[in-house]
Amino acid sequence: MSVWFITGSSRGFGLEITRAALVAGHQVVATARKAEAVREAFPDAGDALLAVPLDVTDPPGIQAAVDAAVERFGRIDVLVNNAGTGLLAAVEESDDTAVRAVFETNVFGPLAVQRAVLPVLRRQRSGHVINISSIVGFATAPGWGIYASTKFAVEGFTETLHTELAPLGIHVTLVEPGFFRTDFLDPASLNSDIDVIDDYAPTAGAMRDAVPGLNHAQPGDPVKAAHAIVEIAATPEPPLRLQLGTDTLQAFDTKLDTFRKEMDAWRHVALSTNHD
């Protein structure tokens, strides 16, 4: 039995990961801005569940939640940085306020949660950090540039964290889901209230127009994804990266092929830049 600490547990992936961890017999510290919503979702969880209010943009609140977790269960074994928000707009359409808000939640939020949890894992010399990235954390698309940039940041610091924590016995995994049938495309999670620039109608605008038809018709099953995440946390050597969904695999294969072709085409320029 492990102790899981999950952010954004009141809906979407966070809710399903909480459910899957409880079903697997683990103890769960499920955090959300409205902890009562978590309690209502799992009325029969009993002592295995500790629902704690948490806003990932509030460092003192994060530390209080971690302290409550350790006081209740004595340890933390798995951290899932899941809480996040989205922005659907062309890069130029994205104003400073909207960009900073997404970075506060998606980048500075998980960094702050890690800083609070990692001292616990380091003392234990064991544990697993699971950071939820995205299909666009590696292969982006029109309209997702700013959101993708936050996930690119998560990919960068998580990959580095993997090398820094491995000698301490702590695993690190990036989960890269494609489009799953959660409420991520709902207005509550995805900000698309921007000043539209007509020149981007065929690109970011087309994506924005397509989203209502995609919402709750995405190909991925969040219940299956949650069980996959719980299962890999139980393996002795979990992966650094875990892709979820056929759309993610297709997008990654396409980018890797394009990346290799372009790198090979311009390899002579790279080789020409060393000192003689």
VOMI-299045 format. One record per residue (C-alpha): residue number from 0; residue in one letter; x, y, z. Coordinates in steps of 0.25 Angstrom, whole numbers. Layout:
residues N
<pt nr="NUM" rest="A" c1="X" c2="Y" c3="Z"/>
...
***
This chain:
residues 276
<pt nr="0" rest="M" c1="0" c2="0" c3="0"/>
<pt nr="1" rest="S" c1="5" c2="14" c3="-4"/>
<pt nr="2" rest="V" c1="1" c2="28" c3="0"/>
<pt nr="3" rest="W" c1="-3" c2="36" c3="-12"/>
<pt nr="4" rest="F" c1="-3" c2="52" c3="-12"/>
<pt nr="5" rest="I" c1="-11" c2="57" c3="-24"/>
<pt nr="6" rest="T" c1="-14" c2="71" c3="-28"/>
<pt nr="7" rest="G" c1="-26" c2="75" c3="-36"/>
<pt nr="8" rest="S" c1="-34" c2="63" c3="-31"/>
<pt nr="9" rest="S" c1="-48" c2="68" c3="-32"/>
<pt nr="10" rest="R" c1="-50" c2="65" c3="-47"/>
<pt nr="11" rest="G" c1="-44" c2="60" c3="-59"/>
<pt nr="12" rest="F" c1="-31" c2="52" c3="-58"/>
<pt nr="13" rest="G" c1="-29" c2="55" c3="-44"/>
<pt nr="14" rest="L" c1="-43" c2="50" c3="-40"/>
<pt nr="15" rest="E" c1="-40" c2="37" c3="-48"/>
<pt nr="16" rest="I" c1="-26" c2="35" c3="-42"/>
<pt nr="17" rest="T" c1="-31" c2="37" c3="-28"/>
<pt nr="18" rest="R" c1="-42" c2="26" c3="-31"/>
<pt nr="19" rest="A" c1="-32" c2="16" c3="-37"/>
<pt nr="20" rest="A" c1="-22" c2="18" c3="-26"/>
<pt nr="21" rest="L" c1="-33" c2="16" c3="-15"/>
<pt nr="22" rest="V" c1="-38" c2="3" c3="-23"/>
<pt nr="23" rest="A" c1="-24" c2="-2" c3="-23"/>
<pt nr="24" rest="G" c1="-24" c2="-1" c3="-8"/>
<pt nr="25" rest="H" c1="-15" c2="11" c3="-7"/>
<pt nr="26" rest="Q" c1="-17" c2="23" c3="3"/>
<pt nr="27" rest="V" c1="-19" c2="36" c3="-4"/>
<pt nr="28" rest="V" c1="-18" c2="51" c3="-1"/>
<pt nr="29" rest="A" c1="-27" c2="57" c3="-11"/>
<pt nr="30" rest="T" c1="-25" c2="72" c3="-12"/>
<pt nr="31" rest="A" c1="-34" c2="82" c3="-19"/>
<pt nr="32" rest="R" c1="-38" c2="96" c3="-18"/>
<pt nr="33" rest="K" c1="-52" c2="91" c3="-13"/>
<pt nr="34" rest="A" c1="-48" c2="79" c3="-4"/>
<pt nr="35" rest="E" c1="-63" c2="77" c3="-1"/>
<pt nr="36" rest="A" c1="-65" c2="72" c3="-16"/>
<pt nr="37" rest="V" c1="-55" c2="61" c3="-14"/>
<pt nr="38" rest="R" c1="-62" c2="56" c3="-1"/>
<pt nr="39" rest="E" c1="-75" c2="56" c3="-8"/>
<pt nr="40" rest="A" c1="-69" c2="48" c3="-20"/>
<pt nr="41" rest="F" c1="-64" c2="37" c3="-10"/>
<pt nr="42" rest="P" c1="-74" c2="36" c3="1"/>
<pt nr="43" rest="D" c1="-69" c2="22" c3="5"/>
<pt nr="44" rest="A" c1="-54" c2="24" c3="4"/>
<pt nr="45" rest="G" c1="-53" c2="24" c3="19"/>
<pt nr="46" rest="D" c1="-40" c2="26" c3="26"/>
<pt nr="47" rest="A" c1="-32" c2="23" c3="13"/>
<pt nr="48" rest="L" c1="-36" c2="37" c3="7"/>
<pt nr="49" rest="L" c1="-31" c2="50" c3="12"/>
<pt nr="50" rest="A" c1="-38" c2="62" c3="5"/>
<pt nr="51" rest="V" c1="-30" c2="75" c3="6"/>
<pt nr="52" rest="P" c1="-33" c2="89" c3="0"/>
<pt nr="53" rest="L" c1="-21" c2="93" c3="-8"/>
<pt nr="54" rest="D" c1="-18" c2="104" c3="-19"/>
<pt nr="55" rest="V" c1="-5" c2="101" c3="-26"/>
<pt nr="56" rest="T" c1="-3" c2="116" c3="-27"/>
<pt nr="57" rest="D" c1="-2" c2="117" c3="-12"/>
<pt nr="58" rest="P" c1="11" c2="112" c3="-6"/>
<pt nr="59" rest="P" c1="7" c2="113" c3="9"/>
<pt nr="60" rest="G" c1="-6" c2="105" c3="6"/>
<pt nr="61" rest="I" c1="3" c2="95" c3="-2"/>
<pt nr="62" rest="Q" c1="12" c2="93" c3="10"/>
<pt nr="63" rest="A" c1="0" c2="92" c3="20"/>
<pt nr="64" rest="A" c1="-6" c2="81" c3="11"/>
<pt nr="65" rest="V" c1="7" c2="73" c3="11"/>
<pt nr="66" rest="D" c1="8" c2="75" c3="26"/>
<pt nr="67" rest="A" c1="-6" c2="69" c3="27"/>
<pt nr="68" rest="A" c1="-3" c2="58" c3="18"/>
<pt nr="69" rest="V" c1="10" c2="54" c3="26"/>
<pt nr="70" rest="E" c1="2" c2="56" c3="40"/>
<pt nr="71" rest="R" c1="-9" c2="46" c3="35"/>
<pt nr="72" rest="F" c1="-1" c2="35" c3="28"/>
<pt nr="73" rest="G" c1="13" c2="37" c3="32"/>
<pt nr="74" rest="R" c1="19" c2="38" c3="18"/>
<pt nr="75" rest="I" c1="16" c2="41" c3="3"/>
<pt nr="76" rest="D" c1="20" c2="31" c3="-7"/>
<pt nr="77" rest="V" c1="14" c2="36" c3="-20"/>
<pt nr="78" rest="L" c1="12" c2="51" c3="-24"/>
<pt nr="79" rest="V" c1="3" c2="53" c3="-36"/>
<pt nr="80" rest="N" c1="4" c2="68" c3="-41"/>
<pt nr="81" rest="N" c1="-9" c2="68" c3="-49"/>
<pt nr="82" rest="A" c1="-15" c2="82" c3="-46"/>
<pt nr="83" rest="G" c1="-15" c2="90" c3="-59"/>
<pt nr="84" rest="T" c1="-22" c2="100" c3="-67"/>
<pt nr="85" rest="G" c1="-23" c2="103" c3="-82"/>
<pt nr="86" rest="L" c1="-22" c2="114" c3="-92"/>
<pt nr="87" rest="L" c1="-27" c2="113" c3="-107"/>
<pt nr="88" rest="A" c1="-22" c2="124" c3="-115"/>
<pt nr="89" rest="A" c1="-12" c2="128" c3="-125"/>
<pt nr="90" rest="V" c1="1" c2="132" c3="-119"/>
<pt nr="91" rest="E" c1="-1" c2="147" c3="-123"/>
<pt nr="92" rest="E" c1="-15" c2="147" c3="-118"/>
<pt nr="93" rest="S" c1="-10" c2="143" c3="-104"/>
<pt nr="94" rest="D" c1="-9" c2="155" c3="-95"/>
<pt nr="95" rest="D" c1="1" c2="156" c3="-84"/>
<pt nr="96" rest="T" c1="-10" c2="154" c3="-73"/>
<pt nr="97" rest="A" c1="-15" c2="141" c3="-79"/>
<pt nr="98" rest="V" c1="-1" c2="136" c3="-82"/>
<pt nr="99" rest="R" c1="4" c2="138" c3="-67"/>
<pt nr="100" rest="A" c1="-9" c2="132" c3="-62"/>
<pt nr="101" rest="V" c1="-6" c2="119" c3="-69"/>
<pt nr="102" rest="F" c1="8" c2="119" c3="-65"/>
<pt nr="103" rest="E" c1="5" c2="121" c3="-51"/>
<pt nr="104" rest="T" c1="-4" c2="109" c3="-50"/>
<pt nr="105" rest="N" c1="3" c2="99" c3="-60"/>
<pt nr="106" rest="V" c1="18" c2="102" c3="-57"/>
<pt nr="107" rest="F" c1="20" c2="110" c3="-44"/>
<pt nr="108" rest="G" c1="9" c2="101" c3="-38"/>
<pt nr="109" rest="P" c1="16" c2="88" c3="-39"/>
<pt nr="110" rest="L" c1="29" c2="94" c3="-36"/>
<pt nr="111" rest="A" c1="24" c2="99" c3="-23"/>
<pt nr="112" rest="V" c1="17" c2="86" c3="-20"/>
<pt nr="113" rest="Q" c1="30" c2="78" c3="-23"/>
<pt nr="114" rest="R" c1="38" c2="87" c3="-14"/>
<pt nr="115" rest="A" c1="28" c2="84" c3="-2"/>
<pt nr="116" rest="V" c1="28" c2="69" c3="-5"/>
<pt nr="117" rest="L" c1="42" c2="66" c3="-9"/>
<pt nr="118" rest="P" c1="48" c2="67" c3="5"/>
<pt nr="119" rest="V" c1="39" c2="56" c3="10"/>
<pt nr="120" rest="L" c1="43" c2="47" c3="-2"/>
<pt nr="121" rest="R" c1="58" c2="50" c3="0"/>
<pt nr="122" rest="R" c1="57" c2="47" c3="15"/>
<pt nr="123" rest="Q" c1="50" c2="34" c3="11"/>
<pt nr="124" rest="R" c1="60" c2="31" c3="0"/>
<pt nr="125" rest="S" c1="48" c2="26" c3="-8"/>
<pt nr="126" rest="G" c1="36" c2="31" c3="-16"/>
<pt nr="127" rest="H" c1="31" c2="34" c3="-29"/>
<pt nr="128" rest="V" c1="28" c2="48" c3="-36"/>
<pt nr="129" rest="I" c1="18" c2="47" c3="-47"/>
<pt nr="130" rest="N" c1="16" c2="60" c3="-55"/>
<pt nr="131" rest="I" c1="4" c2="61" c3="-64"/>
<pt nr="132" rest="S" c1="9" c2="67" c3="-77"/>
<pt nr="133" rest="S" c1="1" c2="66" c3="-91"/>
<pt nr="134" rest="I" c1="2" c2="62" c3="-105"/>
<pt nr="135" rest="V" c1="5" c2="77" c3="-108"/>
<pt nr="136" rest="G" c1="17" c2="76" c3="-98"/>
<pt nr="137" rest="F" c1="24" c2="70" c3="-110"/>
<pt nr="138" rest="A" c1="16" c2="72" c3="-122"/>
<pt nr="139" rest="T" c1="8" c2="85" c3="-122"/>
<pt nr="140" rest="A" c1="-3" c2="90" c3="-132"/>
<pt nr="141" rest="P" c1="-9" c2="103" c3="-136"/>
<pt nr="142" rest="G" c1="-16" c2="110" c3="-124"/>
<pt nr="143" rest="W" c1="-9" c2="102" c3="-113"/>
<pt nr="144" rest="G" c1="4" c2="110" c3="-114"/>
<pt nr="145" rest="I" c1="4" c2="116" c3="-100"/>
<pt nr="146" rest="Y" c1="-2" c2="104" c3="-93"/>
<pt nr="147" rest="A" c1="8" c2="96" c3="-100"/>
<pt nr="148" rest="S" c1="19" c2="105" c3="-95"/>
<pt nr="149" rest="T" c1="15" c2="102" c3="-81"/>
<pt nr="150" rest="K" c1="16" c2="87" c3="-84"/>
<pt nr="151" rest="F" c1="29" c2="88" c3="-91"/>
<pt nr="152" rest="A" c1="34" c2="95" c3="-78"/>
<pt nr="153" rest="V" c1="29" c2="83" c3="-70"/>
<pt nr="154" rest="E" c1="36" c2="73" c3="-79"/>
<pt nr="155" rest="G" c1="49" c2="81" c3="-77"/>
<pt nr="156" rest="F" c1="49" c2="82" c3="-62"/>
<pt nr="157" rest="T" c1="44" c2="68" c3="-61"/>
<pt nr="158" rest="E" c1="54" c2="61" c3="-70"/>
<pt nr="159" rest="T" c1="65" c2="68" c3="-62"/>
<pt nr="160" rest="L" c1="58" c2="64" c3="-48"/>
<pt nr="161" rest="H" c1="59" c2="50" c3="-53"/>
<pt nr="162" rest="T" c1="74" c2="51" c3="-54"/>
<pt nr="163" rest="E" c1="75" c2="58" c3="-40"/>
<pt nr="164" rest="L" c1="66" c2="49" c3="-32"/>
<pt nr="165" rest="A" c1="70" c2="35" c3="-38"/>
<pt nr="166" rest="P" c1="82" c2="34" c3="-29"/>
<pt nr="167" rest="L" c1="73" c2="37" c3="-17"/>
<pt nr="168" rest="G" c1="64" c2="25" c3="-20"/>
<pt nr="169" rest="I" c1="53" c2="34" c3="-25"/>
<pt nr="170" rest="H" c1="46" c2="31" c3="-39"/>
<pt nr="171" rest="V" c1="41" c2="42" c3="-48"/>
<pt nr="172" rest="T" c1="30" c2="40" c3="-59"/>
<pt nr="173" rest="L" c1="24" c2="49" c3="-70"/>
<pt nr="174" rest="V" c1="10" c2="45" c3="-74"/>
<pt nr="175" rest="E" c1="7" c2="50" c3="-88"/>
<pt nr="176" rest="P" c1="-8" c2="48" c3="-91"/>
<pt nr="177" rest="G" c1="-15" c2="52" c3="-104"/>
<pt nr="178" rest="F" c1="-29" c2="56" c3="-104"/>
<pt nr="179" rest="F" c1="-37" c2="49" c3="-94"/>
<pt nr="180" rest="R" c1="-52" c2="50" c3="-90"/>
<pt nr="181" rest="T" c1="-50" c2="59" c3="-78"/>
<pt nr="182" rest="D" c1="-56" c2="73" c3="-76"/>
<pt nr="183" rest="F" c1="-42" c2="80" c3="-80"/>
<pt nr="184" rest="L" c1="-49" c2="86" c3="-92"/>
<pt nr="185" rest="D" c1="-60" c2="92" c3="-84"/>
<pt nr="186" rest="P" c1="-60" c2="107" c3="-82"/>
<pt nr="187" rest="A" c1="-57" c2="105" c3="-67"/>
<pt nr="188" rest="S" c1="-43" c2="98" c3="-71"/>
<pt nr="189" rest="L" c1="-40" c2="105" c3="-84"/>
<pt nr="190" rest="N" c1="-39" c2="120" c3="-86"/>
<pt nr="191" rest="S" c1="-42" c2="124" c3="-100"/>
<pt nr="192" rest="D" c1="-48" c2="138" c3="-97"/>
<pt nr="193" rest="I" c1="-38" c2="146" c3="-105"/>
<pt nr="194" rest="D" c1="-38" c2="157" c3="-115"/>
<pt nr="195" rest="V" c1="-38" c2="149" c3="-129"/>
<pt nr="196" rest="I" c1="-29" c2="153" c3="-140"/>
<pt nr="197" rest="D" c1="-35" c2="150" c3="-153"/>
<pt nr="198" rest="D" c1="-22" c2="146" c3="-160"/>
<pt nr="199" rest="Y" c1="-21" c2="134" c3="-151"/>
<pt nr="200" rest="A" c1="-35" c2="128" c3="-155"/>
<pt nr="201" rest="P" c1="-30" c2="117" c3="-164"/>
<pt nr="202" rest="T" c1="-20" c2="112" c3="-152"/>
<pt nr="203" rest="A" c1="-23" c2="116" c3="-138"/>
<pt nr="204" rest="G" c1="-37" c2="120" c3="-142"/>
<pt nr="205" rest="A" c1="-40" c2="107" c3="-148"/>
<pt nr="206" rest="M" c1="-36" c2="99" c3="-136"/>
<pt nr="207" rest="R" c1="-44" c2="108" c3="-127"/>
<pt nr="208" rest="D" c1="-57" c2="106" c3="-136"/>
<pt nr="209" rest="A" c1="-54" c2="91" c3="-135"/>
<pt nr="210" rest="V" c1="-53" c2="90" c3="-120"/>
<pt nr="211" rest="P" c1="-68" c2="90" c3="-117"/>
<pt nr="212" rest="G" c1="-70" c2="78" c3="-126"/>
<pt nr="213" rest="L" c1="-58" c2="70" c3="-120"/>
<pt nr="214" rest="N" c1="-63" c2="73" c3="-105"/>
<pt nr="215" rest="H" c1="-67" c2="60" c3="-98"/>
<pt nr="216" rest="A" c1="-65" c2="52" c3="-111"/>
<pt nr="217" rest="Q" c1="-50" c2="51" c3="-110"/>
<pt nr="218" rest="P" c1="-44" c2="37" c3="-113"/>
<pt nr="219" rest="G" c1="-37" c2="35" c3="-100"/>
<pt nr="220" rest="D" c1="-43" c2="28" c3="-88"/>
<pt nr="221" rest="P" c1="-39" c2="35" c3="-75"/>
<pt nr="222" rest="V" c1="-43" c2="23" c3="-66"/>
<pt nr="223" rest="K" c1="-33" c2="14" c3="-74"/>
<pt nr="224" rest="A" c1="-22" c2="25" c3="-73"/>
<pt nr="225" rest="A" c1="-24" c2="26" c3="-58"/>
<pt nr="226" rest="H" c1="-22" c2="11" c3="-57"/>
<pt nr="227" rest="A" c1="-10" c2="11" c3="-66"/>
<pt nr="228" rest="I" c1="-4" c2="22" c3="-57"/>
<pt nr="229" rest="V" c1="-6" c2="14" c3="-44"/>
<pt nr="230" rest="E" c1="-1" c2="2" c3="-50"/>
<pt nr="231" rest="I" c1="13" c2="8" c3="-55"/>
<pt nr="232" rest="A" c1="15" c2="14" c3="-41"/>
<pt nr="233" rest="A" c1="15" c2="0" c3="-36"/>
<pt nr="234" rest="T" c1="26" c2="-5" c3="-46"/>
<pt nr="235" rest="P" c1="40" c2="-6" c3="-41"/>
<pt nr="236" rest="E" c1="46" c2="2" c3="-52"/>
<pt nr="237" rest="P" c1="35" c2="12" c3="-57"/>
<pt nr="238" rest="P" c1="37" c2="20" c3="-70"/>
<pt nr="239" rest="L" c1="42" c2="34" c3="-71"/>
<pt nr="240" rest="R" c1="31" c2="37" c3="-81"/>
<pt nr="241" rest="L" c1="18" c2="30" c3="-83"/>
<pt nr="242" rest="Q" c1="10" c2="33" c3="-95"/>
<pt nr="243" rest="L" c1="-5" c2="31" c3="-94"/>
<pt nr="244" rest="G" c1="-15" c2="30" c3="-106"/>
<pt nr="245" rest="T" c1="-13" c2="26" c3="-121"/>
<pt nr="246" rest="D" c1="-14" c2="41" c3="-124"/>
<pt nr="247" rest="T" c1="-1" c2="44" c3="-116"/>
<pt nr="248" rest="L" c1="6" c2="32" c3="-122"/>
<pt nr="249" rest="Q" c1="3" c2="37" c3="-136"/>
<pt nr="250" rest="A" c1="7" c2="51" c3="-133"/>
<pt nr="251" rest="F" c1="20" c2="47" c3="-127"/>
<pt nr="252" rest="D" c1="23" c2="38" c3="-138"/>
<pt nr="253" rest="T" c1="21" c2="49" c3="-148"/>
<pt nr="254" rest="K" c1="29" c2="59" c3="-141"/>
<pt nr="255" rest="L" c1="41" c2="50" c3="-139"/>
<pt nr="256" rest="D" c1="41" c2="46" c3="-154"/>
<pt nr="257" rest="T" c1="40" c2="61" c3="-157"/>
<pt nr="258" rest="F" c1="51" c2="65" c3="-147"/>
<pt nr="259" rest="R" c1="61" c2="54" c3="-152"/>
<pt nr="260" rest="K" c1="59" c2="58" c3="-167"/>
<pt nr="261" rest="E" c1="61" c2="73" c3="-164"/>
<pt nr="262" rest="M" c1="73" c2="70" c3="-155"/>
<pt nr="263" rest="D" c1="79" c2="61" c3="-166"/>
<pt nr="264" rest="A" c1="77" c2="72" c3="-176"/>
<pt nr="265" rest="W" c1="84" c2="82" c3="-169"/>
<pt nr="266" rest="R" c1="94" c2="74" c3="-162"/>
<pt nr="267" rest="H" c1="105" c2="80" c3="-171"/>
<pt nr="268" rest="V" c1="102" c2="94" c3="-165"/>
<pt nr="269" rest="A" c1="103" c2="88" c3="-151"/>
<pt nr="270" rest="L" c1="116" c2="82" c3="-154"/>
<pt nr="271" rest="S" c1="122" c2="94" c3="-160"/>
<pt nr="272" rest="T" c1="121" c2="103" c3="-147"/>
<pt nr="273" rest="N" c1="132" c2="97" c3="-139"/>
<pt nr="274" rest="H" c1="146" c2="103" c3="-137"/>
<pt nr="275" rest="D" c1="156" c2="99" c3="-148"/>
***
